[in-house]
Amino acid sequence: MAFIKYLLILLSVVFTHAIYALQPDVLLAKVYDESKHGNIENYLVSEKFDGVRAIWTGDKFVTRKGNAINAPSWFTEALPQVWLDGELWIKRNNFARVSGIVRTKIPNNHDWQSVAYQVFDMPDPSIPFSTRYQNYSQLVEKLNLPHIKAVKQHSFNSLQSLTSYFKGLTTQGAEGVMLHLASAKYKSGRSDALLKLKPYLDAEAVVIEHLPGKGKYQGMLGAIKVKTSDGQEFKIGTGFSDVQRKSPPLIGSTVTYRYHGLTKNGLPRFASFLRVREPL
């Protein structure tokens, strides 16, 4: 019995290591701060797509966490044996739909017809992003496939120009913009080389309690109490549909919320429910 127990523990360790070994090293964005990142002309700017981050490893798609994405063979068969980074996307404000399609174990060809792979990087630690942008643009152009697209990058020489571009996109429903330092070589982890600018901030927290509603929400959810990764607890009472109030996010589930800065106590200001974070 002791030997069997030891064997099971050993297999568990090996299996766990194998899972985490598959997790790709990717570049992650920090939040744009005008006071810190004022030299706009140093950045290439593109739309931020509200889809599912997908890394093409050269033979398959995986998520940021290293989980396999089961795309149809016709979707991937022409992709080259190089590392690509991008977003599986349908259109603005369609995150729930594309997330559902991507999480399906057996891909539905009809559903995947609406999905495009928006390539925004071709990682190479030896060259700057400005060159990588040229490389992935030329690659996508050569592939000439309707579902593989190169994310267009823009240059601006003033904050006013960036603001105008940002407002133009967000008023049409875009999630925001990404600023990529043109001279930066590829390096994994959260970095000033990649910045995100959104009309609001968002973050994640775990649901720890359901609070009952009052008045018109009698008998339904009034608010959820959540806990962040650094131990902060607060309530979120807005952003829910009536359907969600009748069937609220499960205790223990992770939710994404939006907010507008922090209070003097360091808590999210005007926190509003955005969505349940589905595991990918």
C-alpha positions as a Markdown table, in Angstrom:
| # | Residue | x | y | z |
|---|---|---|---|---|
| 1 | Met | 0.0 | 0.0 | 0.0 |
| 2 | Ala | 2.8 | 2.4 | 0.9 |
| 3 | Phe | 4.4 | 1.7 | -2.5 |
| 4 | Ile | 1.2 | 2.4 | -4.4 |
| 5 | Lys | 0.6 | 5.6 | -2.4 |
| 6 | Tyr | 4.2 | 6.7 | -3.3 |
| 7 | Leu | 3.7 | 5.8 | -7.0 |
| 8 | Leu | 0.4 | 7.9 | -7.1 |
| 9 | Ile | 2.2 | 10.9 | -5.6 |
| 10 | Leu | 5.0 | 10.5 | -8.0 |
| 11 | Leu | 2.7 | 10.3 | -11.0 |
| 12 | Ser | 0.8 | 13.4 | -9.7 |
| 13 | Val | 4.0 | 15.4 | -9.5 |
| 14 | Val | 5.1 | 14.4 | -13.0 |
| 15 | Phe | 1.6 | 15.1 | -14.4 |
| 16 | Thr | 1.5 | 18.5 | -12.8 |
| 17 | His | 5.0 | 19.4 | -14.0 |
| 18 | Ala | 4.0 | 18.4 | -17.6 |
| 19 | Ile | 1.0 | 20.7 | -17.5 |
| 20 | Tyr | 2.9 | 23.7 | -16.3 |
| 21 | Ala | 5.8 | 23.0 | -18.7 |
| 22 | Leu | 3.4 | 23.6 | -21.5 |
| 23 | Gln | 2.5 | 27.1 | -20.2 |
| 24 | Pro | 4.1 | 29.6 | -22.7 |
| 25 | Asp | 6.2 | 32.5 | -21.7 |
| 26 | Val | 4.3 | 35.5 | -23.0 |
| 27 | Leu | 4.5 | 39.2 | -22.9 |
| 28 | Leu | 1.9 | 40.8 | -20.6 |
| 29 | Ala | 0.7 | 44.4 | -20.5 |
| 30 | Lys | 0.9 | 47.1 | -17.9 |
| 31 | Val | -1.6 | 49.9 | -17.7 |
| 32 | Tyr | -0.8 | 53.1 | -19.6 |
| 33 | Asp | 0.1 | 56.0 | -17.4 |
| 34 | Glu | 0.5 | 59.4 | -19.1 |
| 35 | Ser | 2.9 | 60.6 | -16.4 |
| 36 | Lys | 5.2 | 57.6 | -16.9 |
| 37 | His | 4.8 | 56.8 | -20.6 |
| 38 | Gly | 4.5 | 60.3 | -22.2 |
| 39 | Asn | 6.7 | 59.7 | -25.3 |
| 40 | Ile | 3.9 | 58.6 | -27.6 |
| 41 | Glu | 6.1 | 58.7 | -30.7 |
| 42 | Asn | 8.1 | 55.7 | -29.2 |
| 43 | Tyr | 5.1 | 53.4 | -29.4 |
| 44 | Leu | 3.2 | 51.5 | -32.1 |
| 45 | Val | -0.6 | 51.6 | -31.3 |
| 46 | Ser | -3.3 | 49.2 | -32.2 |
| 47 | Glu | -6.9 | 48.3 | -31.2 |
| 48 | Lys | -7.3 | 46.1 | -28.1 |
| 49 | Phe | -9.4 | 43.1 | -29.1 |
| 50 | Asp | -11.9 | 41.6 | -26.6 |
| 51 | Gly | -11.3 | 38.0 | -27.7 |
| 52 | Val | -9.3 | 35.0 | -26.4 |
| 53 | Arg | -5.5 | 35.2 | -26.3 |
| 54 | Ala | -4.1 | 32.4 | -28.4 |
| 55 | Ile | -0.4 | 31.5 | -28.9 |
| 56 | Trp | 0.4 | 29.5 | -32.1 |
| 57 | Thr | 3.4 | 27.3 | -31.0 |
| 58 | Gly | 4.2 | 26.2 | -34.6 |
| 59 | Asp | 1.9 | 23.2 | -34.5 |
| 60 | Lys | -1.1 | 24.0 | -32.2 |
| 61 | Phe | -3.0 | 26.8 | -30.4 |
| 62 | Val | -2.7 | 27.1 | -26.7 |
| 63 | Thr | -4.0 | 29.7 | -24.2 |
| 64 | Arg | -1.9 | 31.9 | -22.0 |
| 65 | Lys | -2.1 | 29.2 | -19.3 |
| 66 | Gly | -0.9 | 26.6 | -21.8 |
| 67 | Asn | -4.2 | 24.8 | -22.3 |
| 68 | Ala | -4.9 | 23.4 | -25.7 |
| 69 | Ile | -7.4 | 25.2 | -28.0 |
| 70 | Asn | -9.2 | 22.7 | -30.3 |
| 71 | Ala | -9.4 | 24.6 | -33.5 |
| 72 | Pro | -10.6 | 22.8 | -36.7 |
| 73 | Ser | -7.8 | 21.5 | -38.9 |
| 74 | Trp | -8.7 | 23.8 | -41.8 |
| 75 | Phe | -8.3 | 26.8 | -39.5 |
| 76 | Thr | -4.6 | 25.9 | -38.6 |
| 77 | Glu | -3.3 | 23.7 | -41.5 |
| 78 | Ala | -1.7 | 26.6 | -43.4 |
| 79 | Leu | -0.1 | 28.2 | -40.3 |
| 80 | Pro | 3.7 | 28.0 | -40.4 |
| 81 | Gln | 6.1 | 26.4 | -37.9 |
| 82 | Val | 6.8 | 29.6 | -36.1 |
| 83 | Trp | 5.7 | 31.2 | -32.9 |
| 84 | Leu | 2.8 | 33.6 | -33.3 |
| 85 | Asp | 0.8 | 35.6 | -30.7 |
| 86 | Gly | -2.6 | 36.9 | -31.2 |
| 87 | Glu | -6.3 | 37.0 | -30.4 |
| 88 | Leu | -9.1 | 34.7 | -31.5 |
| 89 | Trp | -11.9 | 37.2 | -32.1 |
| 90 | Ile | -15.3 | 37.6 | -33.8 |
| 91 | Lys | -16.3 | 41.2 | -33.4 |
| 92 | Arg | -16.6 | 43.9 | -30.7 |
| 93 | Asn | -18.6 | 43.0 | -27.7 |
| 94 | Asn | -18.7 | 39.3 | -28.6 |
| 95 | Phe | -16.3 | 37.9 | -25.9 |
| 96 | Ala | -18.8 | 35.5 | -24.5 |
| 97 | Arg | -19.5 | 34.0 | -27.9 |
| 98 | Val | -15.9 | 33.5 | -28.9 |
| 99 | Ser | -15.0 | 32.2 | -25.5 |
| 100 | Gly | -17.7 | 29.6 | -25.8 |
| 101 | Ile | -16.5 | 28.5 | -29.2 |
| 102 | Val | -12.9 | 28.3 | -28.1 |
| 103 | Arg | -13.6 | 26.2 | -25.0 |
| 104 | Thr | -15.5 | 23.6 | -27.0 |
| 105 | Lys | -13.5 | 20.3 | -26.9 |
| 106 | Ile | -14.8 | 19.2 | -30.3 |
| 107 | Pro | -14.7 | 22.2 | -32.7 |
| 108 | Asn | -17.8 | 23.1 | -34.5 |
| 109 | Asn | -16.9 | 24.1 | -38.1 |
| 110 | His | -19.9 | 26.4 | -38.5 |
| 111 | Asp | -19.1 | 28.3 | -35.4 |
| 112 | Trp | -15.4 | 28.6 | -36.2 |
| 113 | Gln | -16.3 | 30.2 | -39.6 |
| 114 | Ser | -17.0 | 33.4 | -37.7 |
| 115 | Val | -13.7 | 33.4 | -35.9 |
| 116 | Ala | -10.5 | 35.2 | -37.0 |
| 117 | Tyr | -7.0 | 35.0 | -35.6 |
| 118 | Gln | -5.8 | 38.5 | -35.1 |
| 119 | Val | -2.0 | 38.3 | -35.1 |
| 120 | Phe | -0.3 | 41.0 | -33.1 |
| 121 | Asp | 3.2 | 39.6 | -32.6 |
| 122 | Met | 5.8 | 37.2 | -34.0 |
| 123 | Pro | 7.9 | 36.7 | -30.9 |
| 124 | Asp | 11.7 | 36.8 | -31.4 |
| 125 | Pro | 14.0 | 38.0 | -28.5 |
| 126 | Ser | 16.7 | 39.2 | -30.9 |
| 127 | Ile | 14.7 | 41.9 | -32.8 |
| 128 | Pro | 12.6 | 45.0 | -31.8 |
| 129 | Phe | 8.8 | 45.0 | -32.1 |
| 130 | Ser | 9.0 | 47.4 | -35.1 |
| 131 | Thr | 10.7 | 44.6 | -37.1 |
| 132 | Arg | 8.5 | 41.9 | -35.7 |
| 133 | Tyr | 5.5 | 44.0 | -36.9 |
| 134 | Gln | 6.9 | 44.0 | -40.4 |
| 135 | Asn | 7.6 | 40.2 | -40.2 |
| 136 | Tyr | 4.1 | 39.2 | -39.1 |
| 137 | Ser | 2.5 | 41.5 | -41.5 |
| 138 | Gln | 4.4 | 40.0 | -44.4 |
| 139 | Leu | 3.7 | 36.5 | -43.2 |
| 140 | Val | -0.1 | 37.1 | -43.0 |
| 141 | Glu | -0.1 | 38.8 | -46.4 |
| 142 | Lys | 1.7 | 35.7 | -47.9 |
| 143 | Leu | -0.7 | 33.3 | -46.2 |
| 144 | Asn | -3.6 | 35.3 | -47.8 |
| 145 | Leu | -6.3 | 33.6 | -45.7 |
| 146 | Pro | -9.6 | 35.3 | -44.7 |
| 147 | His | -9.4 | 34.1 | -41.1 |
| 148 | Ile | -5.8 | 35.0 | -40.4 |
| 149 | Lys | -5.4 | 38.8 | -40.0 |
| 150 | Ala | -2.5 | 41.1 | -39.2 |
| 151 | Val | -3.2 | 43.7 | -36.5 |
| 152 | Lys | -2.4 | 47.1 | -38.0 |
| 153 | Gln | -0.1 | 49.3 | -35.9 |
| 154 | His | -0.3 | 53.1 | -35.9 |
| 155 | Ser | 2.2 | 55.8 | -35.0 |
| 156 | Phe | 1.3 | 59.0 | -33.3 |
| 157 | Asn | 3.5 | 62.0 | -32.5 |
| 158 | Ser | 1.3 | 63.6 | -29.8 |
| 159 | Leu | -1.0 | 62.7 | -26.9 |
| 160 | Gln | -3.8 | 64.5 | -28.7 |
| 161 | Ser | -3.5 | 62.3 | -31.7 |
| 162 | Leu | -3.5 | 59.2 | -29.5 |
| 163 | Thr | -6.6 | 60.4 | -27.6 |
| 164 | Ser | -8.5 | 61.1 | -30.9 |
| 165 | Tyr | -7.7 | 57.6 | -32.1 |
| 166 | Phe | -8.7 | 56.1 | -28.7 |
| 167 | Lys | -12.0 | 57.9 | -28.6 |
| 168 | Gly | -12.8 | 57.0 | -32.2 |
| 169 | Leu | -12.4 | 53.3 | -31.5 |
| 170 | Thr | -14.1 | 53.2 | -28.0 |
| 171 | Thr | -17.1 | 55.1 | -29.2 |
| 172 | Gln | -17.6 | 52.4 | -31.8 |
| 173 | Gly | -17.4 | 49.7 | -29.1 |
| 174 | Ala | -13.7 | 48.8 | -29.0 |
| 175 | Glu | -12.3 | 47.7 | -25.7 |
| 176 | Gly | -9.4 | 50.1 | -25.8 |
| 177 | Val | -5.9 | 50.3 | -27.4 |
| 178 | Met | -2.5 | 48.7 | -26.9 |
| 179 | Leu | 0.8 | 50.6 | -27.0 |
| 180 | His | 3.8 | 48.5 | -27.9 |
| 181 | Leu | 7.3 | 50.0 | -27.5 |
| 182 | Ala | 8.7 | 49.9 | -31.0 |
| 183 | Ser | 12.3 | 49.4 | -29.9 |
| 184 | Ala | 11.6 | 46.7 | -27.3 |
| 185 | Lys | 12.8 | 43.2 | -27.9 |
| 186 | Tyr | 10.5 | 40.3 | -26.9 |
| 187 | Lys | 10.7 | 39.4 | -23.2 |
| 188 | Ser | 8.1 | 37.4 | -21.3 |
| 189 | Gly | 6.3 | 38.7 | -18.3 |
| 190 | Arg | 4.6 | 42.0 | -17.4 |
| 191 | Ser | 6.5 | 44.9 | -18.9 |
| 192 | Asp | 6.4 | 48.6 | -19.9 |
| 193 | Ala | 7.1 | 47.4 | -23.4 |
| 194 | Leu | 3.4 | 46.6 | -23.7 |
| 195 | Leu | 0.7 | 48.9 | -22.3 |
| 196 | Lys | -3.1 | 48.9 | -22.4 |
| 197 | Leu | -5.3 | 52.0 | -22.4 |
| 198 | Lys | -9.0 | 51.4 | -21.7 |
| 199 | Pro | -11.9 | 53.7 | -20.9 |
| 200 | Tyr | -12.1 | 51.8 | -17.6 |
| 201 | Leu | -9.9 | 49.5 | -15.6 |
| 202 | Asp | -10.8 | 45.8 | -15.0 |
| 203 | Ala | -9.6 | 43.1 | -12.6 |
| 204 | Glu | -10.6 | 39.8 | -11.2 |
| 205 | Ala | -11.8 | 38.5 | -7.8 |
| 206 | Val | -13.3 | 35.4 | -6.3 |
| 207 | Val | -16.9 | 35.3 | -5.2 |
| 208 | Ile | -17.1 | 34.6 | -1.5 |
| 209 | Glu | -20.8 | 35.5 | -0.6 |
| 210 | His | -24.2 | 36.3 | -2.1 |
| 211 | Leu | -26.0 | 39.2 | -0.6 |
| 212 | Pro | -29.8 | 39.2 | -0.9 |
| 213 | Gly | -31.6 | 41.9 | -2.9 |
| 214 | Lys | -34.2 | 44.4 | -1.7 |
| 215 | Gly | -37.1 | 46.2 | -3.3 |
| 216 | Lys | -37.4 | 45.2 | -6.9 |
| 217 | Tyr | -34.6 | 42.7 | -6.4 |
| 218 | Gln | -36.4 | 41.0 | -3.5 |
| 219 | Gly | -35.8 | 37.2 | -3.8 |
| 220 | Met | -32.9 | 37.8 | -6.1 |
| 221 | Leu | -29.2 | 38.7 | -5.8 |
| 222 | Gly | -28.5 | 42.1 | -4.5 |
| 223 | Ala | -24.8 | 42.0 | -4.6 |
| 224 | Ile | -21.8 | 39.7 | -4.5 |
| 225 | Lys | -19.0 | 39.9 | -2.0 |
| 226 | Val | -15.6 | 39.2 | -3.6 |
| 227 | Lys | -12.0 | 38.8 | -2.5 |
| 228 | Thr | -9.0 | 39.8 | -4.6 |
| 229 | Ser | -5.7 | 38.0 | -4.8 |
| 230 | Asp | -4.2 | 40.4 | -2.3 |
| 231 | Gly | -7.0 | 39.8 | 0.3 |
| 232 | Gln | -9.2 | 42.8 | -0.3 |
| 233 | Glu | -12.9 | 42.3 | 0.2 |
| 234 | Phe | -15.7 | 44.4 | -1.2 |
| 235 | Lys | -19.2 | 44.3 | -2.7 |
| 236 | Ile | -20.2 | 44.5 | -6.3 |
| 237 | Gly | -23.9 | 45.3 | -6.8 |
| 238 | Thr | -24.2 | 46.7 | -10.3 |
| 239 | Gly | -23.7 | 45.3 | -13.8 |
| 240 | Phe | -26.0 | 42.3 | -13.4 |
| 241 | Ser | -28.9 | 41.4 | -15.6 |
| 242 | Asp | -32.1 | 40.1 | -14.1 |
| 243 | Val | -31.2 | 36.6 | -15.4 |
| 244 | Gln | -27.8 | 36.8 | -13.6 |
| 245 | Arg | -29.5 | 38.1 | -10.4 |
| 246 | Lys | -31.7 | 35.0 | -10.5 |
| 247 | Ser | -28.8 | 32.7 | -11.2 |
| 248 | Pro | -25.7 | 34.5 | -9.8 |
| 249 | Pro | -22.1 | 33.6 | -10.2 |
| 250 | Leu | -21.3 | 30.6 | -8.1 |
| 251 | Ile | -19.4 | 30.9 | -4.8 |
| 252 | Gly | -15.8 | 30.2 | -5.5 |
| 253 | Ser | -16.0 | 31.3 | -9.1 |
| 254 | Thr | -13.8 | 34.1 | -10.5 |
| 255 | Val | -15.5 | 37.2 | -11.9 |
| 256 | Thr | -14.1 | 40.1 | -13.9 |
| 257 | Tyr | -15.3 | 43.5 | -12.8 |
| 258 | Arg | -14.7 | 47.0 | -14.1 |
| 259 | Tyr | -13.9 | 50.1 | -12.0 |
| 260 | His | -12.7 | 53.7 | -12.3 |
| 261 | Gly | -9.7 | 54.1 | -10.1 |
| 262 | Leu | -9.3 | 53.5 | -6.4 |
| 263 | Thr | -10.7 | 55.0 | -3.3 |
| 264 | Lys | -8.5 | 56.5 | -0.5 |
| 265 | Asn | -8.7 | 53.1 | 1.1 |
| 266 | Gly | -7.3 | 51.4 | -2.0 |
| 267 | Leu | -10.6 | 49.7 | -3.0 |
| 268 | Pro | -12.0 | 49.8 | -6.5 |
| 269 | Arg | -14.2 | 52.8 | -7.2 |
| 270 | Phe | -17.6 | 52.2 | -8.8 |
| 271 | Ala | -17.0 | 48.5 | -9.2 |
| 272 | Ser | -19.4 | 46.9 | -11.7 |
| 273 | Phe | -19.8 | 43.2 | -12.7 |
| 274 | Leu | -18.6 | 42.5 | -16.2 |
| 275 | Arg | -18.5 | 38.7 | -16.6 |
| 276 | Val | -17.7 | 35.3 | -15.1 |
| 277 | Arg | -14.2 | 34.3 | -16.0 |
| 278 | Glu | -14.4 | 30.9 | -17.7 |
| 279 | Pro | -11.3 | 28.7 | -17.2 |
| 280 | Leu | -9.2 | 28.5 | -20.4 |
